[in-house]
Amino acid sequence: MKIKNVHLAPGYSAFYFDDQAAIKAGARQDSFVYTGGTLTPGFDQVRQCGESISVILELEDGQLAEGDCAAVQYSGAAGRDPLFTAARFIPEMQATLVPWLIGRDVSRFRDNAEALEALPAPLHTAIRYGLSQALLEATARATGQQKYQVVADEWGLPRDPAPLALFGQSGDDRYAAVDKMILKQVAALPHGLINNVPQKLGETGGKLAEYVSWLCHRIRSLRRDPAYQPVLHIDVYGTVGQIFDNDPQRIAEYLTTLEKRAEGFTLYIEGPADAGSKEGQIALLAAIKAALAAKGSHVRIVADEWCNTYQDVEDFVAARCCDMVQIKTPDLGSLHNTINAVLHCKANGVEAYQGGTCNETDISARACLHAAMATRPERVLVKPGMGFDEGMTIVANEMNRILAVAARKVA
């Protein structure tokens, strides 16, 4: 089966682009927006509308295969590709990608994904991400399979359609969202969006410490099943390092106080500090991890900033500097890199968190869920959006559809 035509459409993503540098530097939140000047190149406002580009591949038999190009909320930060806008990138895609796609055989996803990644002209990660989703769906349609089956078969993985552990993200509504997560018994919560020192972390970390205590109390108060014991996973965007001058010992000491507040719930801290470079980040996370181990702490460190590409994932894993890696799907470009990254983590004893961003779409979230059903990461982000319920509907329902079809076939 070959591609007969290609259609490109501008669209909205489910959240917004945020200038992380400006927010961390103290941009003031005014209702939903931020006031103040921008610091990251390409931004016109500290918070601006999220955008996407839909890629629709028209196959010879008239079937359509879709993928959505989307970039992370904090574009341009920590070594990531710059701000992604439809007006800038649709002309580039029309000129370079459409001719490459017309007439291409879609019988094997992996071959096409690797060919896409090998194109001589560098493409924005968002473009490679969206186009690879469309190529995966094209292969599924051409071969009469579900997308997760295509991935499992082409990578030689067992078809093991069992439920995955889902991770809810709260956005700034970090109290009401937790109630929703508990009611829906999400496996890991709340993310928390602790991206600002004075408002969310506290100048000495007190606000986050109080929040962790509240989390534990809230879970125990609202859960109807005593066996429901979610993991606490909090993303602090390097702010802990900010208040402790990136001193590994002081950071570790503070994290152990959070662990005590967690009262028996397993605690993961994502991005405790930001060293400003990949090499520095690996060294700093390793030092924090070692300091925690010396204190007998079981706090688990999650790498995010400066771990953007498949090669970065390999390097962070090789350094043993973290317990879990967030594989931030749009940053890795073509979806086959996410597949390979999850498998690499699992093969080397580091937990794989297949993440992404609130700033994606329903199409990209479903494609990622299929990849995860084949590769079995330890944690999968509920996305897109920051409302939780919408992303939970998209990701959990897609997972349950796969499970239902698989169960019927087995029966």
C-alpha positions as CSV (number, residue, x, y, z in Angstrom):
1,M,0.0,0.0,0.0
2,K,1.4,3.4,-1.0
3,I,0.6,7.0,-0.1
4,K,-1.4,8.8,-2.7
5,N,-1.7,12.3,-1.2
6,V,-0.7,14.3,1.8
7,H,-2.8,16.9,3.6
8,L,-1.6,19.4,6.3
9,A,-3.9,21.3,8.7
10,P,-3.0,23.8,11.4
11,G,-4.6,23.1,14.8
12,Y,-4.6,23.8,18.5
13,S,-2.8,21.7,21.1
14,A,-4.5,20.9,24.4
15,F,-2.4,23.5,26.4
16,Y,-0.1,26.4,25.9
17,F,3.6,27.2,25.3
18,D,5.2,28.6,28.4
19,D,8.5,30.5,28.7
20,Q,10.1,28.4,31.4
21,A,13.0,30.7,32.0
22,A,10.7,33.7,32.5
23,I,8.5,31.7,34.9
24,K,11.5,30.4,37.0
25,A,12.8,34.0,37.0
26,G,9.7,35.2,38.7
27,A,7.1,36.1,36.0
28,R,3.9,36.9,37.9
29,Q,0.8,34.8,37.3
30,D,-2.2,36.9,36.5
31,S,-5.2,34.6,36.5
32,F,-4.3,32.2,33.7
33,V,-1.6,34.2,32.0
34,Y,1.7,35.5,33.1
35,T,2.9,39.1,33.2
36,G,6.4,40.3,32.4
37,G,9.0,40.0,29.7
38,T,10.0,36.9,27.8
39,L,13.5,35.3,28.1
40,T,13.4,32.3,25.7
41,P,13.9,33.2,22.0
42,G,10.8,32.9,19.8
43,F,8.3,33.7,22.6
44,D,6.1,36.8,22.2
45,Q,4.4,36.3,25.6
46,V,5.4,34.3,28.7
47,R,2.3,32.1,28.0
48,Q,1.0,31.8,24.5
49,C,-1.4,29.6,22.5
50,G,-0.3,26.0,21.9
51,E,-0.3,24.9,18.2
52,S,-0.2,21.7,16.3
53,I,-0.1,20.6,12.7
54,S,-2.1,17.6,11.6
55,V,-0.6,15.3,8.9
56,I,-3.2,13.3,7.0
57,L,-1.8,10.6,4.7
58,E,-4.3,9.5,2.0
59,L,-3.6,5.9,1.0
60,E,-4.2,4.2,-2.4
61,D,-7.5,2.6,-1.2
62,G,-8.8,5.9,0.1
63,Q,-8.1,5.2,3.8
64,L,-6.7,8.1,5.8
65,A,-4.0,7.9,8.4
66,E,-3.4,10.8,10.9
67,G,-0.7,12.1,13.1
68,D,-0.3,15.4,15.0
69,C,2.9,17.4,15.1
70,A,3.2,18.9,18.6
71,A,5.9,20.3,20.9
72,V,6.3,20.4,24.6
73,Q,4.9,23.2,26.8
74,Y,8.4,24.4,27.7
75,S,9.8,24.6,24.1
76,G,13.2,26.1,23.8
77,A,14.2,25.2,27.3
78,A,17.0,22.8,28.5
79,G,18.3,22.1,25.0
80,R,15.0,21.5,23.3
81,D,13.9,22.6,19.8
82,P,12.5,26.1,19.5
83,L,8.9,27.3,19.6
84,F,6.7,25.3,17.1
85,T,4.1,27.3,15.1
86,A,2.0,26.2,12.1
87,A,2.6,29.4,10.1
88,R,6.4,28.9,10.3
89,F,6.5,25.1,9.6
90,I,3.7,24.2,7.2
91,P,5.5,25.8,4.2
92,E,8.7,23.8,5.1
93,M,6.7,20.6,5.3
94,Q,5.0,21.2,2.0
95,A,8.3,21.8,0.3
96,T,10.4,19.0,1.8
97,L,8.2,16.3,3.2
98,V,5.2,16.0,0.8
99,P,7.3,15.0,-2.2
100,W,9.2,12.5,0.0
101,L,5.9,10.9,1.1
102,I,4.0,10.7,-2.1
103,G,4.3,7.1,-3.5
104,R,6.0,5.8,-0.3
105,D,5.1,2.2,0.6
106,V,3.7,2.0,4.1
107,S,3.8,-1.8,4.7
108,R,6.5,-1.4,7.4
109,F,6.4,1.4,10.0
110,R,9.9,0.9,11.4
111,D,11.6,1.2,8.0
112,N,9.8,4.4,7.2
113,A,10.4,5.9,10.7
114,E,14.1,5.2,10.4
115,A,14.2,6.7,6.9
116,L,12.4,9.8,8.2
117,E,14.9,10.2,11.0
118,A,17.8,9.9,8.4
119,L,16.6,12.7,6.1
120,P,19.6,15.0,5.5
121,A,17.7,18.2,6.3
122,P,17.1,18.5,10.0
123,L,13.4,18.6,10.9
124,H,11.9,20.0,14.1
125,T,11.2,17.2,16.6
126,A,7.5,18.1,16.5
127,I,7.4,17.4,12.7
128,R,9.1,14.0,13.0
129,Y,6.8,13.2,15.9
130,G,3.6,13.9,14.1
131,L,4.6,12.3,10.8
132,S,5.7,9.1,12.5
133,Q,2.3,8.8,14.1
134,A,0.7,9.0,10.7
135,L,3.1,6.5,9.3
136,L,2.3,4.1,12.2
137,E,-1.4,4.4,11.5
138,A,-0.9,3.9,7.8
139,T,0.9,0.6,8.4
140,A,-1.8,-0.5,10.7
141,R,-4.5,0.3,8.1
142,A,-2.5,-1.3,5.3
143,T,-1.9,-4.5,7.3
144,G,-5.3,-4.7,9.1
145,Q,-3.8,-4.5,12.6
146,Q,-4.0,-2.3,15.6
147,K,-1.1,0.1,16.0
148,Y,0.2,-1.6,19.1
149,Q,0.3,-4.9,17.2
150,V,2.4,-3.3,14.4
151,V,4.9,-2.2,17.0
152,A,5.0,-5.5,18.9
153,D,5.5,-7.5,15.6
154,E,8.1,-5.2,14.1
155,W,10.2,-5.1,17.3
156,G,9.7,-8.8,18.1
157,L,7.8,-8.1,21.3
158,P,5.1,-10.3,22.8
159,R,1.6,-9.1,22.4
160,D,0.8,-8.6,26.1
161,P,-2.3,-6.4,26.3
162,A,-2.4,-5.9,30.1
163,P,-3.3,-2.6,31.8
164,L,-0.5,0.0,32.2
165,A,0.2,2.2,35.2
166,L,-1.1,5.7,34.3
167,F,0.2,8.9,35.8
168,G,-2.1,11.9,36.2
169,Q,-0.9,15.5,35.9
170,S,-2.6,18.3,37.8
171,G,-1.4,21.6,36.4
172,D,-1.8,24.5,38.7
173,D,-5.1,23.2,40.0
174,R,-3.1,20.8,42.2
175,Y,-5.7,20.3,44.9
176,A,-9.0,19.7,43.1
177,A,-7.2,17.6,40.5
178,V,-5.9,15.3,43.2
179,D,-9.4,14.6,44.3
180,K,-10.3,13.6,40.7
181,M,-7.3,11.3,40.5
182,I,-8.1,9.6,43.7
183,L,-11.7,9.0,42.6
184,K,-10.5,7.5,39.3
185,Q,-7.7,5.6,41.1
186,V,-4.9,6.7,38.9
187,A,-1.7,4.7,39.7
188,A,0.6,7.7,40.1
189,L,-0.1,11.3,41.0
190,P,-0.2,14.4,41.0
191,H,2.8,15.8,39.0
192,G,2.1,19.1,40.7
193,L,3.7,21.6,38.4
194,I,6.1,23.0,41.1
195,N,7.8,25.4,38.7
196,N,8.1,28.5,40.8
197,V,9.9,29.0,44.1
198,P,7.9,31.7,46.0
199,Q,4.4,30.5,45.0
200,K,4.7,26.8,44.8
201,L,7.9,25.4,46.5
202,G,8.5,28.0,49.1
203,E,11.7,29.9,49.8
204,T,12.9,27.0,52.1
205,G,10.7,24.3,50.6
206,G,8.0,24.6,53.1
207,K,5.1,25.0,50.7
208,L,5.9,21.7,48.9
209,A,6.4,19.9,52.3
210,E,3.0,21.0,53.4
211,Y,1.5,19.9,50.1
212,V,3.1,16.4,50.4
213,S,1.5,16.0,53.8
214,W,-1.9,17.2,52.4
215,L,-1.6,14.6,49.6
216,C,-1.2,11.7,51.9
217,H,-4.0,12.8,54.1
218,R,-6.3,13.4,51.1
219,I,-5.6,9.9,49.6
220,R,-6.4,8.2,52.9
221,S,-9.5,10.3,53.4
222,L,-11.0,9.8,49.9
223,R,-10.0,6.3,48.9
224,R,-12.8,3.8,49.1
225,D,-10.4,0.8,48.8
226,P,-7.6,0.7,51.4
227,A,-5.5,-1.3,48.9
228,Y,-5.3,1.8,46.6
229,Q,-1.8,3.0,47.3
230,P,-0.8,5.4,44.5
231,V,2.8,6.5,43.9
232,L,3.6,10.1,44.6
233,H,5.4,11.6,41.6
234,I,6.2,15.3,41.8
235,D,7.9,17.4,39.1
236,V,9.8,20.3,40.7
237,Y,11.5,21.7,37.5
238,G,14.9,22.2,39.2
239,T,13.4,24.6,41.8
240,V,14.8,22.5,44.7
241,G,18.2,23.1,43.3
242,Q,17.5,26.8,43.1
243,I,16.9,27.2,46.8
244,F,19.8,25.0,47.8
245,D,22.4,26.3,45.3
246,N,22.5,22.9,43.5
247,D,24.3,21.5,46.6
248,P,23.6,17.7,46.4
249,Q,23.9,17.2,50.1
250,R,21.4,19.9,51.0
251,I,19.0,18.8,48.2
252,A,19.2,15.2,49.5
253,E,18.5,16.4,53.1
254,Y,15.4,18.3,51.9
255,L,14.2,15.3,49.9
256,T,14.4,13.1,52.9
257,T,12.1,15.5,54.8
258,L,9.6,15.1,52.0
259,E,10.0,11.3,52.2
260,K,9.0,11.5,55.9
261,R,6.0,13.6,55.0
262,A,5.0,11.0,52.4
263,E,4.2,8.6,55.3
264,G,4.8,5.3,53.5
265,F,3.8,6.3,50.0
266,T,6.6,5.8,47.5
267,L,8.0,9.2,46.4
268,Y,9.4,10.1,43.0
269,I,10.9,13.6,42.5
270,E,11.3,14.6,38.9
271,G,14.0,17.2,38.0
272,P,15.2,18.1,41.5
273,A,17.8,20.4,40.1
274,D,18.9,21.9,36.7
275,A,22.6,22.1,36.2
276,G,22.3,24.0,32.9
277,S,23.9,21.4,30.6
278,K,23.6,17.7,29.9
279,E,27.0,16.8,31.3
280,G,26.4,18.9,34.4
281,Q,22.9,17.4,34.9
282,I,24.1,13.9,34.7
283,A,26.8,14.6,37.3
284,L,24.4,16.6,39.6
285,L,21.7,13.9,39.6
286,A,24.3,11.2,40.3
287,A,25.5,13.2,43.3
288,I,22.0,13.7,44.6
289,K,21.2,10.0,44.1
290,A,24.4,9.0,46.0
291,A,23.7,11.4,48.8
292,L,20.2,9.9,49.2
293,A,21.6,6.4,49.2
294,A,24.1,7.4,51.9
295,K,21.2,8.6,54.1
296,G,19.3,5.4,53.6
297,S,16.5,7.2,51.7
298,H,14.2,5.5,49.2
299,V,13.3,8.7,47.3
300,R,13.5,7.9,43.6
301,I,15.0,10.5,41.2
302,V,13.4,11.0,37.7
303,A,15.5,12.6,34.9
304,D,13.8,15.1,32.6
305,E,15.7,18.3,31.7
306,W,18.6,17.8,29.3
307,C,17.4,14.2,28.5
308,N,15.8,15.0,25.2
309,T,17.0,12.6,22.5
310,Y,17.4,8.8,22.3
311,Q,21.2,9.3,22.7
312,D,20.5,11.4,25.8
313,V,18.5,8.6,27.3
314,E,21.3,6.1,26.6
315,D,23.8,8.5,28.3
316,F,21.6,9.1,31.4
317,V,21.0,5.4,31.7
318,A,24.7,4.5,31.3
319,A,25.6,7.0,34.0
320,R,23.2,5.4,36.5
321,C,22.3,8.9,37.7
322,C,18.6,8.4,38.1
323,D,16.0,5.7,39.0
324,M,13.6,6.6,36.2
325,V,13.9,8.5,32.9
326,Q,11.1,10.5,31.5
327,I,11.0,9.7,27.8
328,K,9.3,13.0,26.7
329,T,7.8,11.8,23.5
330,P,7.7,15.0,21.4
331,D,11.4,15.7,22.2
332,L,12.5,12.4,20.8
333,G,11.1,13.1,17.4
334,S,9.9,10.0,15.5
335,L,7.9,7.7,17.6
336,H,10.3,4.8,17.0
337,N,12.8,6.6,19.1
338,T,10.4,6.5,22.0
339,I,9.9,2.8,21.5
340,N,13.7,2.2,21.4
341,A,14.2,4.4,24.5
342,V,11.6,2.5,26.6
343,L,13.1,-0.8,25.6
344,H,16.7,0.4,26.4
345,C,15.7,1.6,29.9
346,K,14.0,-1.7,30.7
347,A,16.9,-3.7,29.4
348,N,19.3,-1.8,31.6
349,G,17.4,-1.7,34.9
350,V,16.2,1.9,34.8
351,E,12.5,2.5,35.1
352,A,10.9,3.9,31.9
353,Y,8.3,6.7,32.2
354,Q,6.8,7.3,28.8
355,G,5.8,10.9,29.3
356,G,5.2,13.7,26.9
357,T,3.5,17.0,27.5
358,C,0.1,18.5,28.3
359,N,0.6,20.5,25.1
360,E,-0.2,17.6,22.7
361,T,-3.5,16.4,21.1
362,D,-5.8,13.4,21.3
363,I,-4.2,11.9,18.2
364,S,-0.7,12.0,19.5
365,A,-1.8,10.7,22.9
366,R,-3.5,7.6,21.4
367,A,-0.5,6.9,19.2
368,C,1.7,7.0,22.3
369,L,-0.6,4.7,24.2
370,H,-0.3,2.1,21.4
371,A,3.5,2.3,21.6
372,A,3.3,1.8,25.3
373,M,1.0,-1.2,25.1
374,A,3.8,-2.9,23.1
375,T,6.8,-1.8,25.1
376,R,5.4,-1.9,28.6
377,P,7.0,1.2,30.4
378,E,6.6,1.4,34.1
379,R,4.6,4.6,33.9
380,V,2.5,6.3,31.2
381,L,1.5,10.0,31.3
382,V,-2.2,10.9,31.1
383,K,-2.3,13.5,28.4
384,P,-3.0,16.0,26.8
385,G,-4.2,19.0,28.7
386,M,-4.0,20.0,32.3
387,G,-7.6,19.2,33.3
388,F,-6.8,15.5,34.0
389,D,-10.3,14.2,33.2
390,E,-9.9,14.9,29.4
391,G,-6.6,13.2,29.2
392,M,-7.7,10.3,31.3
393,T,-10.7,9.8,29.0
394,I,-8.4,9.7,25.9
395,V,-5.6,7.5,27.3
396,A,-7.4,5.2,29.6
397,N,-10.3,4.6,27.2
398,E,-7.9,3.8,24.4
399,M,-6.1,1.3,26.6
400,N,-9.4,-0.3,27.6
401,R,-10.5,-0.6,24.0
402,I,-7.3,-2.4,23.1
403,L,-7.8,-4.7,26.1
404,A,-11.4,-5.4,25.2
405,V,-10.6,-6.4,21.6
406,A,-7.6,-8.5,22.8
407,A,-9.8,-10.3,25.3
408,R,-12.5,-11.1,22.7
409,K,-9.9,-12.5,20.3
410,V,-8.5,-14.7,23.1
411,A,-12.0,-15.9,24.0
